[in-house]
Amino acid sequence: MLPNPSEPDWDEPTDLGAGENESLPIDPLPEQGALTSADQLISALQTIKEILEQKIDSLNKRGAELFKESNYAEAQKKAEQGKTLAHFKSKAEDLHKDWLFVSKDIFLDNEVKDYESQNGTRKRKAPQKLIVHFENDDRIFENSAAETFSRAIAKIGISRVEGLGIKRLNHPLVSLSPPDKYQSNFVDGHYIVTHFSTEDKRRLLLEIGERLGVSIQADLVD
């Protein structure tokens, strides 16, 4: 029922609109930089690739025009320039792929943990482990995911895995020399790169098993 001003006991309300301009307390969000640095690098690498693609396309078109004009020397020059940029673009693509593997664990997670630590919200959690089952009921389950991953590679066959030519962080997954900057395990005279997330280790083992025809079950364990 609507209020009736003609009623004798009706008083005009005095609190209409009260609090319209009041600000409710809002919990502060993390500073943008603490969560986007990794994404900014990914974006920068993507931008580099796009710029190189545009320049290569421009050189190719100009080279074709010069060739039609019978200016073969300049056309060849443009072709060589395009080839050089294409090689550089390939390196940029490899760097972009490698960064996607490591950014979450060694960059973004660290920044989030630093923020949480500063604000008293960080909770320590044990790292996930990896357990691997093979078709003959053999099981590998070590104290760390890196150790389990390395032993699983050895079980599959180090030389067989090495023959796949898999690279991580611009370094062969399996090699006789250790990577300069990244973690690795030394197994049977070879270095196995382990500097990526447990989930990536799990997926890579499944990929290796599929490519080599080895039945593998790999699972994460808290």
PyRosetta script that sets phi, psi and omega in degrees:
from pyrosetta import init, pose_from_sequence

init()
pose = pose_from_sequence("MLPNPSEPDWDEPTDLGAGENESLPIDPLPEQGALTSADQLISALQTIKEILEQKIDSLNKRGAELFKESNYAEAQKKAEQGKTLAHFKSKAEDLHKDWLFVSKDIFLDNEVKDYESQNGTRKRKAPQKLIVHFENDDRIFENSAAETFSRAIAKIGISRVEGLGIKRLNHPLVSLSPPDKYQSNFVDGHYIVTHFSTEDKRRLLLEIGERLGVSIQADLVD")
pose.set_psi(1, 135.7)
pose.set_omega(1, -179.2)
pose.set_phi(2, -77.4)
pose.set_psi(2, 147.3)
pose.set_omega(2, 177.7)
pose.set_phi(3, -65.2)
pose.set_psi(3, 144.6)
pose.set_omega(3, -177.8)
pose.set_phi(4, -116.2)
pose.set_psi(4, 107.7)
pose.set_omega(4, -178.6)
pose.set_phi(5, -62.5)
pose.set_psi(5, -17.1)
pose.set_omega(5, -178.0)
pose.set_phi(6, -78.8)
pose.set_psi(6, -13.0)
pose.set_omega(6, 179.5)
pose.set_phi(7, -68.3)
pose.set_psi(7, 141.1)
pose.set_omega(7, -174.0)
pose.set_phi(8, -64.6)
pose.set_psi(8, -30.3)
pose.set_omega(8, -176.4)
pose.set_phi(9, -98.1)
pose.set_psi(9, 15.4)
pose.set_omega(9, -177.8)
pose.set_phi(10, -83.1)
pose.set_psi(10, 128.6)
pose.set_omega(10, 175.4)
pose.set_phi(11, -115.0)
pose.set_psi(11, 137.4)
pose.set_omega(11, 179.4)
pose.set_phi(12, -66.3)
pose.set_psi(12, 128.6)
pose.set_omega(12, 179.8)
pose.set_phi(13, -65.1)
pose.set_psi(13, 141.8)
pose.set_omega(13, -178.4)
pose.set_phi(14, -111.6)
pose.set_psi(14, -0.4)
pose.set_omega(14, -174.9)
pose.set_phi(15, -109.7)
pose.set_psi(15, 10.6)
pose.set_omega(15, 178.6)
pose.set_phi(16, -63.6)
pose.set_psi(16, 133.0)
pose.set_omega(16, 179.0)
pose.set_phi(17, 83.0)
pose.set_psi(17, -3.9)
pose.set_omega(17, -179.5)
pose.set_phi(18, -61.8)
pose.set_psi(18, 135.3)
pose.set_omega(18, 177.7)
pose.set_phi(19, 82.6)
pose.set_psi(19, 5.3)
pose.set_omega(19, -178.6)
pose.set_phi(20, -59.0)
pose.set_psi(20, -37.1)
pose.set_omega(20, -175.5)
pose.set_phi(21, -100.6)
pose.set_psi(21, 8.2)
pose.set_omega(21, 179.3)
pose.set_phi(22, -76.5)
pose.set_psi(22, 143.1)
pose.set_omega(22, 178.9)
pose.set_phi(23, -100.6)
pose.set_psi(23, 127.0)
pose.set_omega(23, 176.9)
pose.set_phi(24, -80.3)
pose.set_psi(24, 144.8)
pose.set_omega(24, 179.6)
pose.set_phi(25, -65.6)
pose.set_psi(25, 134.8)
pose.set_omega(25, -179.8)
pose.set_phi(26, -124.2)
pose.set_psi(26, 132.1)
pose.set_omega(26, 177.7)
pose.set_phi(27, -64.6)
pose.set_psi(27, 132.8)
pose.set_omega(27, -179.4)
pose.set_phi(28, -65.7)
pose.set_psi(28, 140.1)
pose.set_omega(28, 175.5)
pose.set_phi(29, -86.3)
pose.set_psi(29, 159.2)
pose.set_omega(29, 175.1)
pose.set_phi(30, -60.0)
pose.set_psi(30, 145.7)
pose.set_omega(30, 176.1)
pose.set_phi(31, -57.6)
pose.set_psi(31, 142.7)
pose.set_omega(31, -174.4)
pose.set_phi(32, -57.4)
pose.set_psi(32, -39.5)
pose.set_omega(32, -176.6)
pose.set_phi(33, -62.5)
pose.set_psi(33, -27.1)
pose.set_omega(33, -177.3)
pose.set_phi(34, -71.6)
pose.set_psi(34, -17.5)
pose.set_omega(34, -176.7)
pose.set_phi(35, -114.9)
pose.set_psi(35, -8.1)
pose.set_omega(35, -171.7)
pose.set_phi(36, -119.7)
pose.set_psi(36, 2.4)
pose.set_omega(36, -178.2)
pose.set_phi(37, -60.2)
pose.set_psi(37, -44.0)
pose.set_omega(37, 178.8)
pose.set_phi(38, -63.0)
pose.set_psi(38, -42.8)
pose.set_omega(38, 178.9)
pose.set_phi(39, -64.2)
pose.set_psi(39, -34.8)
pose.set_omega(39, 178.6)
pose.set_phi(40, -63.6)
pose.set_psi(40, -39.6)
pose.set_omega(40, 178.0)
pose.set_phi(41, -68.1)
pose.set_psi(41, -40.2)
pose.set_omega(41, 176.7)
pose.set_phi(42, -60.5)
pose.set_psi(42, -43.8)
pose.set_omega(42, 178.9)
pose.set_phi(43, -63.0)
pose.set_psi(43, -40.2)
pose.set_omega(43, -179.9)
pose.set_phi(44, -64.4)
pose.set_psi(44, -42.4)
pose.set_omega(44, 178.7)
pose.set_phi(45, -65.2)
pose.set_psi(45, -38.7)
pose.set_omega(45, 177.8)
pose.set_phi(46, -64.4)
pose.set_psi(46, -40.3)
pose.set_omega(46, 178.4)
pose.set_phi(47, -62.9)
pose.set_psi(47, -42.3)
pose.set_omega(47, 177.8)
pose.set_phi(48, -59.0)
pose.set_psi(48, -44.9)
pose.set_omega(48, 179.3)
pose.set_phi(49, -60.9)
pose.set_psi(49, -43.4)
pose.set_omega(49, -178.5)
pose.set_phi(50, -65.7)
pose.set_psi(50, -40.5)
pose.set_omega(50, 178.4)
pose.set_phi(51, -63.1)
pose.set_psi(51, -43.1)
pose.set_omega(51, 179.3)
pose.set_phi(52, -64.1)
pose.set_psi(52, -41.1)
pose.set_omega(52, 178.6)
pose.set_phi(53, -60.7)
pose.set_psi(53, -43.2)
pose.set_omega(53, 179.3)
pose.set_phi(54, -64.0)
pose.set_psi(54, -42.2)
pose.set_omega(54, -179.4)
pose.set_phi(55, -67.4)
pose.set_psi(55, -40.9)
pose.set_omega(55, 178.1)
pose.set_phi(56, -62.4)
pose.set_psi(56, -43.7)
pose.set_omega(56, 178.7)
pose.set_phi(57, -62.0)
pose.set_psi(57, -41.2)
pose.set_omega(57, 178.7)
pose.set_phi(58, -63.6)
pose.set_psi(58, -42.8)
pose.set_omega(58, 179.0)
pose.set_phi(59, -64.8)
pose.set_psi(59, -40.2)
pose.set_omega(59, 179.5)
pose.set_phi(60, -63.9)
pose.set_psi(60, -42.9)
pose.set_omega(60, 179.4)
pose.set_phi(61, -65.0)
pose.set_psi(61, -43.1)
pose.set_omega(61, 179.8)
pose.set_phi(62, -66.4)
pose.set_psi(62, -37.7)
pose.set_omega(62, 177.5)
pose.set_phi(63, -62.4)
pose.set_psi(63, -40.2)
pose.set_omega(63, 178.5)
pose.set_phi(64, -65.0)
pose.set_psi(64, -39.1)
pose.set_omega(64, 177.9)
pose.set_phi(65, -64.0)
pose.set_psi(65, -43.9)
pose.set_omega(65, 179.8)
pose.set_phi(66, -64.8)
pose.set_psi(66, -35.9)
pose.set_omega(66, 178.8)
pose.set_phi(67, -65.1)
pose.set_psi(67, -41.3)
pose.set_omega(67, 177.4)
pose.set_phi(68, -63.8)
pose.set_psi(68, -30.4)
pose.set_omega(68, 178.9)
pose.set_phi(69, -83.8)
pose.set_psi(69, 5.7)
pose.set_omega(69, -179.0)
pose.set_phi(70, 64.9)
pose.set_psi(70, 19.5)
pose.set_omega(70, 176.4)
pose.set_phi(71, -92.2)
pose.set_psi(71, 73.8)
pose.set_omega(71, -170.0)
pose.set_phi(72, -68.3)
pose.set_psi(72, -33.4)
pose.set_omega(72, -178.9)
pose.set_phi(73, -64.0)
pose.set_psi(73, -47.0)
pose.set_omega(73, 179.5)
pose.set_phi(74, -69.5)
pose.set_psi(74, -34.9)
pose.set_omega(74, 178.1)
pose.set_phi(75, -63.0)
pose.set_psi(75, -41.6)
pose.set_omega(75, 177.9)
pose.set_phi(76, -64.6)
pose.set_psi(76, -37.6)
pose.set_omega(76, 179.3)
pose.set_phi(77, -62.6)
pose.set_psi(77, -44.0)
pose.set_omega(77, 178.9)
pose.set_phi(78, -64.7)
pose.set_psi(78, -37.2)
pose.set_omega(78, 179.5)
pose.set_phi(79, -63.8)
pose.set_psi(79, -40.8)
pose.set_omega(79, 179.0)
pose.set_phi(80, -66.7)
pose.set_psi(80, -39.4)
pose.set_omega(80, 177.9)
pose.set_phi(81, -63.4)
pose.set_psi(81, -42.1)
pose.set_omega(81, 178.1)
pose.set_phi(82, -63.2)
pose.set_psi(82, -38.4)
pose.set_omega(82, 179.0)
pose.set_phi(83, -64.6)
pose.set_psi(83, -41.3)
pose.set_omega(83, 178.9)
pose.set_phi(84, -62.8)
pose.set_psi(84, -44.9)
pose.set_omega(84, 179.8)
pose.set_phi(85, -67.2)
pose.set_psi(85, -34.8)
pose.set_omega(85, 178.9)
pose.set_phi(86, -64.0)
pose.set_psi(86, -38.1)
pose.set_omega(86, 177.3)
pose.set_phi(87, -65.1)
pose.set_psi(87, -42.7)
pose.set_omega(87, 179.1)
pose.set_phi(88, -65.9)
pose.set_psi(88, -38.4)
pose.set_omega(88, 178.7)
pose.set_phi(89, -62.6)
pose.set_psi(89, -38.3)
pose.set_omega(89, 177.9)
pose.set_phi(90, -61.3)
pose.set_psi(90, -39.9)
pose.set_omega(90, 177.4)
pose.set_phi(91, -65.8)
pose.set_psi(91, -39.8)
pose.set_omega(91, 179.1)
pose.set_phi(92, -63.9)
pose.set_psi(92, -37.5)
pose.set_omega(92, 178.7)
pose.set_phi(93, -66.1)
pose.set_psi(93, -40.9)
pose.set_omega(93, 177.8)
pose.set_phi(94, -62.9)
pose.set_psi(94, -42.2)
pose.set_omega(94, 179.4)
pose.set_phi(95, -63.2)
pose.set_psi(95, -40.4)
pose.set_omega(95, 179.0)
pose.set_phi(96, -61.7)
pose.set_psi(96, -44.4)
pose.set_omega(96, 179.6)
pose.set_phi(97, -64.4)
pose.set_psi(97, -43.7)
pose.set_omega(97, -179.5)
pose.set_phi(98, -63.7)
pose.set_psi(98, -39.1)
pose.set_omega(98, -179.0)
pose.set_phi(99, -65.3)
pose.set_psi(99, -35.6)
pose.set_omega(99, 178.0)
pose.set_phi(100, -60.7)
pose.set_psi(100, -32.2)
pose.set_omega(100, -179.9)
pose.set_phi(101, -72.0)
pose.set_psi(101, -39.2)
pose.set_omega(101, -170.4)
pose.set_phi(102, -101.0)
pose.set_psi(102, -16.4)
pose.set_omega(102, -171.0)
pose.set_phi(103, -61.6)
pose.set_psi(103, -40.1)
pose.set_omega(103, -176.2)
pose.set_phi(104, -65.2)
pose.set_psi(104, -45.1)
pose.set_omega(104, -173.6)
pose.set_phi(105, -79.3)
pose.set_psi(105, -42.1)
pose.set_omega(105, -171.5)
pose.set_phi(106, -103.9)
pose.set_psi(106, -1.5)
pose.set_omega(106, -178.3)
pose.set_phi(107, -128.1)
pose.set_psi(107, -67.8)
pose.set_omega(107, -175.3)
pose.set_phi(108, -63.5)
pose.set_psi(108, -46.4)
pose.set_omega(108, -179.3)
pose.set_phi(109, -60.8)
pose.set_psi(109, -39.7)
pose.set_omega(109, 179.7)
pose.set_phi(110, -62.8)
pose.set_psi(110, -40.2)
pose.set_omega(110, -179.3)
pose.set_phi(111, -67.6)
pose.set_psi(111, -41.7)
pose.set_omega(111, 178.8)
pose.set_phi(112, -64.7)
pose.set_psi(112, -41.8)
pose.set_omega(112, 179.2)
pose.set_phi(113, -63.8)
pose.set_psi(113, -39.8)
pose.set_omega(113, 178.0)
pose.set_phi(114, -61.8)
pose.set_psi(114, -43.4)
pose.set_omega(114, 179.2)
pose.set_phi(115, -62.8)
pose.set_psi(115, -46.3)
pose.set_omega(115, -178.9)
pose.set_phi(116, -63.9)
pose.set_psi(116, -37.8)
pose.set_omega(116, 179.1)
pose.set_phi(117, -63.9)
pose.set_psi(117, -41.4)
pose.set_omega(117, -179.8)
pose.set_phi(118, -66.0)
pose.set_psi(118, -28.6)
pose.set_omega(118, -176.9)
pose.set_phi(119, -102.6)
pose.set_psi(119, 10.8)
pose.set_omega(119, 174.5)
pose.set_phi(120, 70.3)
pose.set_psi(120, 23.0)
pose.set_omega(120, -177.2)
pose.set_phi(121, -114.1)
pose.set_psi(121, 3.4)
pose.set_omega(121, -177.0)
pose.set_phi(122, -74.3)
pose.set_psi(122, 133.4)
pose.set_omega(122, 175.9)
pose.set_phi(123, -120.2)
pose.set_psi(123, 128.9)
pose.set_omega(123, -178.8)
pose.set_phi(124, -75.5)
pose.set_psi(124, 133.1)
pose.set_omega(124, -179.5)
pose.set_phi(125, -135.0)
pose.set_psi(125, 134.3)
pose.set_omega(125, -179.7)
pose.set_phi(126, -64.9)
pose.set_psi(126, 141.4)
pose.set_omega(126, 179.2)
pose.set_phi(127, -65.2)
pose.set_psi(127, 150.2)
pose.set_omega(127, 178.8)
pose.set_phi(128, -68.3)
pose.set_psi(128, 147.2)
pose.set_omega(128, 176.1)
pose.set_phi(129, -107.5)
pose.set_psi(129, 172.6)
pose.set_omega(129, -176.8)
pose.set_phi(130, -125.9)
pose.set_psi(130, 135.8)
pose.set_omega(130, 175.2)
pose.set_phi(131, -125.3)
pose.set_psi(131, 135.0)
pose.set_omega(131, -174.6)
pose.set_phi(132, -126.0)
pose.set_psi(132, 129.4)
pose.set_omega(132, 176.9)
pose.set_phi(133, -113.7)
pose.set_psi(133, 137.3)
pose.set_omega(133, 175.7)
pose.set_phi(134, -107.6)
pose.set_psi(134, 168.3)
pose.set_omega(134, -172.6)
pose.set_phi(135, -61.7)
pose.set_psi(135, -31.7)
pose.set_omega(135, -177.7)
pose.set_phi(136, -87.3)
pose.set_psi(136, 20.8)
pose.set_omega(136, 178.8)
pose.set_phi(137, 72.5)
pose.set_psi(137, 6.7)
pose.set_omega(137, 172.4)
pose.set_phi(138, -68.0)
pose.set_psi(138, 140.4)
pose.set_omega(138, -179.2)
pose.set_phi(139, -129.0)
pose.set_psi(139, 138.9)
pose.set_omega(139, 175.7)
pose.set_phi(140, -121.4)
pose.set_psi(140, 121.8)
pose.set_omega(140, -179.4)
pose.set_phi(141, -150.0)
pose.set_psi(141, 98.8)
pose.set_omega(141, -177.0)
pose.set_phi(142, -103.6)
pose.set_psi(142, 179.5)
pose.set_omega(142, -177.7)
pose.set_phi(143, -69.1)
pose.set_psi(143, -22.0)
pose.set_omega(143, 179.1)
pose.set_phi(144, -132.8)
pose.set_psi(144, 152.9)
pose.set_omega(144, 178.2)
pose.set_phi(145, -63.3)
pose.set_psi(145, -35.3)
pose.set_omega(145, -179.4)
pose.set_phi(146, -63.0)
pose.set_psi(146, -41.9)
pose.set_omega(146, -179.7)
pose.set_phi(147, -68.5)
pose.set_psi(147, -42.1)
pose.set_omega(147, 177.2)
pose.set_phi(148, -61.3)
pose.set_psi(148, -44.7)
pose.set_omega(148, 179.6)
pose.set_phi(149, -59.4)
pose.set_psi(149, -46.3)
pose.set_omega(149, -177.8)
pose.set_phi(150, -64.4)
pose.set_psi(150, -43.0)
pose.set_omega(150, 179.3)
pose.set_phi(151, -67.1)
pose.set_psi(151, -33.7)
pose.set_omega(151, 177.1)
pose.set_phi(152, -66.2)
pose.set_psi(152, -40.0)
pose.set_omega(152, 176.6)
pose.set_phi(153, -61.0)
pose.set_psi(153, -43.8)
pose.set_omega(153, 179.2)
pose.set_phi(154, -63.7)
pose.set_psi(154, -37.8)
pose.set_omega(154, 178.9)
pose.set_phi(155, -64.1)
pose.set_psi(155, -42.4)
pose.set_omega(155, 178.8)
pose.set_phi(156, -65.5)
pose.set_psi(156, -38.3)
pose.set_omega(156, -178.3)
pose.set_phi(157, 126.4)
pose.set_psi(157, 107.3)
pose.set_omega(157, -175.2)
pose.set_phi(158, -59.1)
pose.set_psi(158, -43.7)
pose.set_omega(158, -178.7)
pose.set_phi(159, -65.9)
pose.set_psi(159, -34.8)
pose.set_omega(159, 178.7)
pose.set_phi(160, -66.7)
pose.set_psi(160, -44.4)
pose.set_omega(160, 179.3)
pose.set_phi(161, -67.0)
pose.set_psi(161, -40.7)
pose.set_omega(161, 178.1)
pose.set_phi(162, -59.5)
pose.set_psi(162, -36.2)
pose.set_omega(162, -179.5)
pose.set_phi(163, -66.3)
pose.set_psi(163, -17.3)
pose.set_omega(163, 178.1)
pose.set_phi(164, -73.6)
pose.set_psi(164, -18.5)
pose.set_omega(164, 178.3)
pose.set_phi(165, 70.9)
pose.set_psi(165, 26.6)
pose.set_omega(165, -179.5)
pose.set_phi(166, -72.0)
pose.set_psi(166, 138.1)
pose.set_omega(166, 177.4)
pose.set_phi(167, -120.6)
pose.set_psi(167, 146.8)
pose.set_omega(167, 171.4)
pose.set_phi(168, -137.0)
pose.set_psi(168, 131.3)
pose.set_omega(168, 178.3)
pose.set_phi(169, 59.0)
pose.set_psi(169, 40.4)
pose.set_omega(169, 179.8)
pose.set_phi(170, 60.7)
pose.set_psi(170, 26.0)
pose.set_omega(170, 179.1)
pose.set_phi(171, -139.0)
pose.set_psi(171, 142.3)
pose.set_omega(171, 177.6)
pose.set_phi(172, -55.9)
pose.set_psi(172, 138.9)
pose.set_omega(172, 178.3)
pose.set_phi(173, -58.1)
pose.set_psi(173, -40.8)
pose.set_omega(173, 178.0)
pose.set_phi(174, -123.2)
pose.set_psi(174, 125.8)
pose.set_omega(174, -179.2)
pose.set_phi(175, -157.5)
pose.set_psi(175, 170.8)
pose.set_omega(175, 178.8)
pose.set_phi(176, -83.8)
pose.set_psi(176, -12.6)
pose.set_omega(176, -179.2)
pose.set_phi(177, -119.6)
pose.set_psi(177, 144.6)
pose.set_omega(177, -178.7)
pose.set_phi(178, -77.5)
pose.set_psi(178, 152.3)
pose.set_omega(178, 173.5)
pose.set_phi(179, -67.6)
pose.set_psi(179, 150.1)
pose.set_omega(179, -175.1)
pose.set_phi(180, -67.1)
pose.set_psi(180, -42.9)
pose.set_omega(180, -168.8)
pose.set_phi(181, -115.4)
pose.set_psi(181, -10.0)
pose.set_omega(181, -167.5)
pose.set_phi(182, -116.4)
pose.set_psi(182, 156.9)
pose.set_omega(182, -177.7)
pose.set_phi(183, -68.4)
pose.set_psi(183, 143.8)
pose.set_omega(183, 177.4)
pose.set_phi(184, -152.2)
pose.set_psi(184, 160.3)
pose.set_omega(184, 175.2)
pose.set_phi(185, -114.3)
pose.set_psi(185, 141.4)
pose.set_omega(185, 180.0)
pose.set_phi(186, -97.3)
pose.set_psi(186, 115.6)
pose.set_omega(186, -176.5)
pose.set_phi(187, -135.6)
pose.set_psi(187, 124.9)
pose.set_omega(187, 176.2)
pose.set_phi(188, 50.1)
pose.set_psi(188, 44.3)
pose.set_omega(188, 175.7)
pose.set_phi(189, 79.8)
pose.set_psi(189, 6.8)
pose.set_omega(189, -179.4)
pose.set_phi(190, -127.9)
pose.set_psi(190, 153.4)
pose.set_omega(190, 175.3)
pose.set_phi(191, -99.8)
pose.set_psi(191, 131.1)
pose.set_omega(191, 179.1)
pose.set_phi(192, -115.3)
pose.set_psi(192, 119.7)
pose.set_omega(192, -179.3)
pose.set_phi(193, -67.2)
pose.set_psi(193, 130.7)
pose.set_omega(193, -179.2)
pose.set_phi(194, -127.8)
pose.set_psi(194, 10.7)
pose.set_omega(194, -172.3)
pose.set_phi(195, -85.7)
pose.set_psi(195, 61.4)
pose.set_omega(195, 172.4)
pose.set_phi(196, -155.2)
pose.set_psi(196, 171.3)
pose.set_omega(196, -168.1)
pose.set_phi(197, -65.7)
pose.set_psi(197, 160.0)
pose.set_omega(197, 178.7)
pose.set_phi(198, -62.1)
pose.set_psi(198, -39.4)
pose.set_omega(198, 177.7)
pose.set_phi(199, -62.5)
pose.set_psi(199, -39.7)
pose.set_omega(199, 177.9)
pose.set_phi(200, -67.0)
pose.set_psi(200, -35.5)
pose.set_omega(200, 175.8)
pose.set_phi(201, -62.2)
pose.set_psi(201, -44.5)
pose.set_omega(201, -180.0)
pose.set_phi(202, -60.4)
pose.set_psi(202, -48.5)
pose.set_omega(202, -178.4)
pose.set_phi(203, -65.3)
pose.set_psi(203, -37.6)
pose.set_omega(203, -179.4)
pose.set_phi(204, -67.4)
pose.set_psi(204, -39.2)
pose.set_omega(204, 176.8)
pose.set_phi(205, -61.5)
pose.set_psi(205, -41.3)
pose.set_omega(205, 178.1)
pose.set_phi(206, -64.1)
pose.set_psi(206, -39.5)
pose.set_omega(206, 178.3)
pose.set_phi(207, -64.7)
pose.set_psi(207, -44.8)
pose.set_omega(207, 179.6)
pose.set_phi(208, -62.5)
pose.set_psi(208, -44.1)
pose.set_omega(208, 178.8)
pose.set_phi(209, -60.0)
pose.set_psi(209, -41.7)
pose.set_omega(209, 179.7)
pose.set_phi(210, -65.4)
pose.set_psi(210, -42.4)
pose.set_omega(210, -178.1)
pose.set_phi(211, -69.2)
pose.set_psi(211, -30.2)
pose.set_omega(211, -177.8)
pose.set_phi(212, -101.2)
pose.set_psi(212, 0.9)
pose.set_omega(212, 178.8)
pose.set_phi(213, 72.2)
pose.set_psi(213, 31.3)
pose.set_omega(213, 179.3)
pose.set_phi(214, -108.2)
pose.set_psi(214, 125.8)
pose.set_omega(214, -179.6)
pose.set_phi(215, -77.1)
pose.set_psi(215, 117.8)
pose.set_omega(215, -176.9)
pose.set_phi(216, -133.5)
pose.set_psi(216, 139.8)
pose.set_omega(216, 168.6)
pose.set_phi(217, -120.8)
pose.set_psi(217, 121.4)
pose.set_omega(217, -178.7)
pose.set_phi(218, -123.5)
pose.set_psi(218, 130.3)
pose.set_omega(218, -177.4)
pose.set_phi(219, -135.2)
pose.set_psi(219, 153.9)
pose.set_omega(219, 176.1)
pose.set_phi(220, -90.8)
pose.set_psi(220, 142.9)
pose.set_omega(220, -179.8)
pose.set_phi(221, -130.5)
pose.set_psi(221, 127.2)
pose.set_omega(221, 178.4)
pose.set_phi(222, -74.7)
pose.dump_pdb("model.pdb")
